[in-house]
Each structure stands twice: as structure tokens, then as C-alpha cells.
């Protein structure tokens, strides 16, 4: 079997799909896995021997050809066509598009395969997702919402894989090892690596903050060794930070290395402190402890450090997470300035001691800063636990919602009724772990309340669906209902401007189909959640 | 009148009507510098068109740095022979196209084959200075930033015509992908090629 996985985003996004590549290799033992990536991602090639062939799309070259009048107009077209035709000559059985951008949809449409998963746009311009998971991703793009899945989970399940295990393995290369040896760092088992710079200025914490952090950490951990990690183009800025730290009496070693070198360094590091998403994901392939500073456009619920017991810090701001493409909208970089170096230093110190109780106390004392402890749940989802205190109601609802979606979206792989027992058991264990103080009676009460709510939602969704099926939709009521369920499809223009109630025949067939699909989805989800809650209640009583 | 003179480095350089077609100091280094500013597509395209034979050093340097087929367009056949006598080019990969008029390019089989795949055009300024109108028209025909040449190249690739004649003659500014996107092919057809143009369009956003 020949599989092509498309990941046409940045390096960090590609690292997030490593569990998919490993999962596919496990599921189809004799399969060949090839990837289609941008040039910036291809530097991971030596570390991923499980990928047989790397198709590398040179985005910058195509853009250059498009933008220069002395280059033939058809050069970029011919280059792209030749490459796509070459890919087609591999005769793939399965193509999985894990990118979900408009561009990748068109390319996935041009590429040929027996089966395709993920966004595919055909020549007529019609897009299909070929998996409810990818459709769900596309329809729930509201940034910052906690009611979403981590991309690593979503891509994993969307690729037709099951189970809670995620493998993030990367191979250490001789080149990477040699780069680290050439740094001549004094041996240390208390090495702390700082990735101070990111690809987006909005995600950068100021140099002043980094230096202040290192000064404070030096006092808390006098035997620690501090290393500033960066790529060659970041060398001048890192040299400046090192000079400034030296002025404050702190030795900060430079580590200007390639990605292979960064991986080798992280394999020999106790803790990584990073605001950069790419290096954070790379660290998942080592056993290093991670402290993530979630700033700017970083969306911790979708891209947070996917390792159990990592620590994520962020300032809770109105504007965050902001869009990737636009500059900071604030007069000052609020999310960065509210993240205090003294708290980050203290949190890092406590994290190194595995003192989660003290970290919870620190979180409670330092709002609006938020501290999260990451967990990989038995239900097969990643979850950031707010250390300032677990909101019982919110947590129970969110975890049940996640599993409800999993049962619904994964319907093709596993029958929800068959999976219900094991899913509720896993969930029950998570509640025991996350809500240790809860008495059974309180949880029972919460579950009873939630069950009755879901039953009402189920009834209401199917009632409204009936009105749509009769071609006399109660638009105003549907609008209110979907809004209460947080459904993004309210952007549907004619629905948003519809009169509160109408029995007129709605002629927009596409709109009607979307409504039908959404109401059916909400009804079934509520149905599954009700059953799940009933199972949970029975287990809780036992 | 064509002459061969010796550069300070000892290499032969061609002088035509009193103008040297390469550096009389270091023609090889000059050719390397010329190529270093034009490298970006060389390892990706199938054909490289070179406008002007010069003294051949730029062609030689190019041949060392690309696996692509090289088509040299030159009006002066005597110059072509002089260049070939200085350099031993691999004839299976490097072809000299001796033309009187730019439009002859359209009938040339090597050109037609080259235009059916990926290609770039490299300009050699000293050669072009000898006959600017000729090379300007050759360049226009190859870069196809006007509807007439674009349509010709498009159809050479086996695709249906892009637009009507009226539209072809109404445009004056150099065309870009944005114009290609406005064609019937990309707007209304269901040809597979439109998916690639749509994908490229996303790169400009």
C-alpha cells in the first residue's frame, strides 16, 4: 500500500503529524509512506526514516516565478504541473491531506489516488473532507475556544486511526550530534534550554523578560546551565541577548544549530522553555520537560505542548489568541507584558521539582496569568488542566463533549454503541484523577443535570429538523438553538438575516442541507452524550 | 566583423564591430558572476533559453550548473561558429538556434518542445546590446506576458484556447497569474489544470 501525507504548512505543523505517520505504519505494516511538504519542513528528513520519499514543494520559488515579469508566465504553472504529475506517477492508494488550506485542497484535487482523506477540492470547485473529523475542524475554527480538539488528536482520528497511543519518535543524526558536540558545552545534568525567538514577533517575549527570567532562575537553581537555542538566522539577536545576560552576571551559552542539532541538544537537556511552536513540538520527540509560553497567535487548546505534565503559561487577554497574519492590535504587547518573569522563573523551578501543588498555589496567586498542566487522557485526547482550580461543571461538560464528538465523528471506524462502555470507563477514571476531591454524590448530581439538558437538546434538535424536512423551517428558533450550541454555521448569510419565524418555502437548497446536517449532528451528539452520561452514572453509583 | 582577441587571463574573447562580448580581463569569472545572479530556477526547469551567444563563457558556466537542456538564441551565425570553435559544447544538450526573425522561434521544433515543459529565459546583456529589437521580441515571445504569446504557449501544451481574439488584443500591461485566473478556463471550466492555477493563486494572497 502506498500512502501520501500532505502537510503544506510550517515545520512545527508537520511535527504534530508524526503520530499519524507512526500510526499509519503500525496499522498498515507493509505500507510505504511518502510526504508532500514545503521546503522549510524538508530539513526534518534525516530524522524521519519511516518516510520513504519526500516530495518537496518550493513555495518561495513558485512565488518568485509568479512575481517577476522577466520570468515566463507559465514557468510556475509548468513547475507545479510537472511536480504534481510526478507525484501522480507514484500511484498512491491513499492520500491524506492534513493541511486544510484552500491551496492544499486544490492540489489534493489534482492528485490522484484510490482513496483520499482530508480537504479535497475538485475541478468544479466543490470541496469534500472525506472524514467527519476534518469537516468538524473546518467548521470550528473559532480561535481560542476551549471546546475544540488538539490538532494532533484531530489529525490522528481524521486519518482513520484509533487508540490513545501517540508516538513522537525522531531519530538522532550524526550531524545533529556533531553539532552539539561542537558547541563545547560543559557537561551538565541541569541544562535549561531557552528558545527565545519565534517566527512571529507577536509570539516573542521581550529580551528584557528573558534576561530577567534567567537572572531569577540562576538564583533559584544555582547549578543550572542556561543555553540559548536558535537557528543560524537568529544568531545576531541571540548574541545580543547573551551579551545583555552577561552584563547581569549570567552565563548564557549560545546554541546556533540546525533542527537536527536542536533535537540532539534537547535529548541532552532537562528542561526547555519556549515560545516557539516548532521547537516545542520537536521537543516531544525527547524526554525533556517543557515550559511553554503561549503568546500572540499561539492557540494552546489546538497546538499546546502535547506531552503529559508539560507546563503552559499564558496571560488571559481579550485579544488572544490573535490571528496569525495580522500584527499585534494592542498599544503594547499585553500578552507578553502580563507574563511576569518572576512568576515564569518560579513556575519553571517548581516544574523541575514536579511540585504541582505549589504550582497550583502559584497559579491561584497570579491571575490574570494562567498556568496549565497538560494531560494525555485515557479517552485519547490531550487536555490542558487549569492549575488555578478545576471548575467541576466546566471540566465534566468539556470532557463529556470531547468523548461525545469522538463517538460521533469516529462512527465509521468504531460503532458508538460498542465503544460506549470503554469510553465511559476511561472517562470515569479521568474524573477520579482530575476531580479527586469530588464526592460521588456531587458528580452524580452534575451528571443528572447534564443528562437532562442533553435530552432536551436532543428533543429540540429533532423537532427543528422536522420543520426543515417539511420545508417550513422555524428559522428564528433554529438560529437561537444553534447559537446556544455554539455552532459556527450561523455565518450562513440567509439564516443570519432570516425573519424570526417563517413558514415560507426556503428555496436555498444548499442552506437547507446545511441546516439539516447541523441539526442532525447536534441531535445525534446529544443522543450519544445522554447515553454516555447514563453509563457514567451507573459506573459512578457502582 | 568578428575577431578573436586574447583576454588577460589567456582566454579567447570575441570582438564584434569593435565591441567585446565578454570581459577582456577574466571572462570566466565574469560568466560565473553572471550566472550567480540567475541560479534560482536552474535545478528545477527542463529547458533554459539563453538570449545571445556572447563569447560562450556564460553558456559554458551554465552547462556546468544545470542538467537542463540549453537553447541559445543568436542571430549572427558567424558568431555562433566562432563561439563553438572556442568551446567544446555537448551538442546533445546545448543547441544553437540561428534565427533571422523572432517569429521563426514559433516554427522551431526545439523551441516548441522546450515550451511544453518548465523553462526560464536568461538574457546576456552584451549580446542583446548588439541587436536590442531582435532580442526584445524573442524575450516577449518566450516570457508570454501578452495574450497572443500566452495563448500560443498554452495551446502548445495541448490545452484549449484561453480567450477570444478581442480580449487578446485589448491588453497592454504585462500579464500575470491574476489575468490567467480571469480566463474562461479558470472561471468556468472543469479542466484539471484550473486546479493548479487556483492553487498558485493562493500563493499570491
Interface residues (C-beta under 8 A of the other chain):
Chain A: X58 X59 X61 X62 X63 X64 X65 X66 X67 X69 X70 X71 X72 X73 X74 X75 X76 X77 X78 X79 X80 X81 X82 X84 X101 X102 X103 X106 X107 X109 X110 X121 X122 X123 X124 X125
Chain B: X40 X41 X44 X45 X46 X117 X118 X119 X120 X121 X123 X139 X142 X143 X144 X145 X150 X153 X154 X157 X174 X175 X176 X177 X180 X189 X190 X191 X192 X193 X194 X195 X196 X197 X198 X199 X200 X202 X203 X204
